[in-house]
């Protein structure tokens, strides 16, 4: 059986993308600390400790989350879930933008809040959609 785009559940993609984003966010400070201790005093002031492609992962996860939320929004069970997802995505986007532009207006901790909110909201919506399909199937019988 070949997978088609219609058979892929956007909520499941959202849960996975948000989970990977949270892991990425958790590992980043550890890599910064490991890199700094390994090369103590060898980096020039202001030089980034992590390679450029590590920051690209932030934008990749943000794009993947955008796509998952966009498709999930079309089949959302409760309107507050849709607004919650877009709010969480906006928080993540603001943190990434702030870090990319070296503004550091928002704490990196907000990234975890947004990621875990997306995980929970996608999971909730997935369960509710599945329950609605079961109830509708029972009603049609």
C-alpha positions as CSV (number, residue, x, y, z in Angstrom):
1,X,0.0,0.0,0.0
2,X,1.6,3.3,-1.1
3,X,1.3,6.3,1.2
4,X,-0.4,9.2,-0.3
5,X,-0.4,12.8,1.0
6,X,-4.0,12.5,1.9
7,X,-3.4,9.4,4.1
8,X,-0.7,11.1,6.1
9,X,-2.2,12.7,9.2
10,X,-1.0,16.3,9.7
11,X,-1.5,15.9,13.5
12,X,1.0,13.0,13.6
13,X,3.5,15.0,11.6
14,X,2.9,17.9,13.9
15,X,3.6,15.8,17.0
16,X,6.8,14.4,15.5
17,X,8.0,17.8,14.2
18,X,7.3,19.5,17.5
19,X,9.0,16.6,19.5
20,X,12.1,16.8,17.3
21,X,12.1,20.6,17.7
22,X,12.0,20.2,21.5
23,X,14.9,17.7,21.4
24,X,16.8,20.1,19.1
25,X,16.2,23.0,21.5
26,X,17.3,20.9,24.4
27,X,20.5,19.7,22.8
28,X,21.5,23.1,21.5
29,X,22.6,24.5,24.9
30,X,24.5,21.3,25.6
31,X,26.4,21.6,22.4
32,X,27.2,25.2,23.1
33,X,28.6,24.2,26.5
34,X,30.5,21.3,25.2
35,X,32.0,23.4,22.3
36,X,32.9,26.2,24.7
37,X,34.6,23.9,27.2
38,X,36.5,22.0,24.5
39,X,37.8,25.2,22.8
40,X,38.0,27.4,25.8
41,X,39.7,30.7,24.8
42,X,40.3,29.6,21.2
43,X,37.2,31.3,19.6
44,X,37.3,34.9,18.7
45,X,34.8,37.2,20.5
46,X,31.4,37.0,18.8
47,X,32.2,33.9,16.8
48,X,29.4,31.3,16.7
49,X,30.2,28.1,18.5
50,X,27.9,26.0,16.4
51,X,27.9,25.5,12.6
52,X,25.5,27.4,10.4
53,X,23.5,24.4,9.5
54,X,22.4,23.9,13.1
55,X,20.5,27.2,12.9
56,X,19.0,26.1,9.6
57,X,17.3,23.2,11.5
58,X,15.4,25.9,13.5
59,X,13.9,27.2,10.3
60,X,13.3,23.7,8.9
61,X,11.3,22.7,12.0
62,X,9.4,26.0,11.8
63,X,8.5,25.4,8.2
64,X,7.4,21.8,8.9
65,X,5.3,23.0,11.8
66,X,3.7,25.6,9.6
67,X,2.7,23.0,7.0
68,X,1.4,20.6,9.7
69,X,-0.7,23.4,11.4
70,X,-2.0,24.6,8.0
71,X,-3.4,21.1,7.2
72,X,-4.6,20.5,10.7
73,X,-6.5,23.8,10.7
74,X,-8.7,22.4,8.0
75,X,-9.9,19.5,10.2
76,X,-9.6,21.0,13.6
77,X,-12.2,19.8,16.2
78,X,-12.3,22.8,18.4
79,X,-11.6,26.4,17.3
80,X,-9.5,27.1,20.4
81,X,-7.1,24.3,19.3
82,X,-6.5,26.0,16.0
83,X,-5.8,29.4,17.7
84,X,-3.6,27.7,20.2
85,X,-1.5,26.0,17.5
86,X,-1.0,29.3,15.6
87,X,-0.2,31.1,18.9
88,X,2.4,28.5,19.8
89,X,3.9,28.6,16.3
90,X,4.1,32.4,16.5
91,X,6.0,32.2,19.8
92,X,8.5,29.7,18.3
93,X,8.8,31.9,15.2
94,X,9.4,35.0,17.4
95,X,12.2,33.2,19.4
96,X,13.9,31.9,16.2
97,X,13.7,35.3,14.6
98,X,15.0,37.0,17.7
99,X,17.9,34.6,17.9
100,X,18.7,34.8,14.2
101,X,18.9,38.6,14.3
102,X,20.8,38.4,17.6
103,X,18.2,40.5,19.4
104,X,17.6,38.1,22.2
105,X,14.4,39.8,23.1
106,X,12.7,36.5,24.1
107,X,14.3,33.8,26.2
108,X,15.1,30.5,24.6
109,X,12.8,28.9,27.2
110,X,9.8,30.2,25.3
111,X,10.8,27.8,22.5
112,X,10.1,24.9,24.8
113,X,6.7,26.3,25.8
114,X,5.7,26.6,22.1
115,X,7.0,23.2,21.2
116,X,5.3,21.4,24.1
117,X,2.1,23.3,23.4
118,X,2.2,22.2,19.8
119,X,2.8,18.6,20.8
120,X,-0.1,18.7,23.2
121,X,-2.5,20.4,20.9
122,X,-1.7,18.2,17.9
123,X,-2.1,15.1,20.1
124,X,-5.4,16.4,21.5
125,X,-6.8,17.2,18.0
126,X,-5.6,13.8,16.7
127,X,-7.5,12.0,19.5
128,X,-10.6,14.1,19.1
129,X,-10.7,13.6,15.3
130,X,-10.3,9.8,15.8
131,X,-13.1,9.8,18.4
132,X,-15.3,11.8,16.0
133,X,-14.7,9.3,13.2
134,X,-15.6,6.4,15.5
135,X,-18.8,8.1,16.7
136,X,-19.8,9.0,13.1
137,X,-19.2,5.4,12.0
138,X,-21.3,4.1,14.9
139,X,-24.1,6.6,14.0
140,X,-24.1,5.5,10.4
141,X,-24.5,1.8,11.3
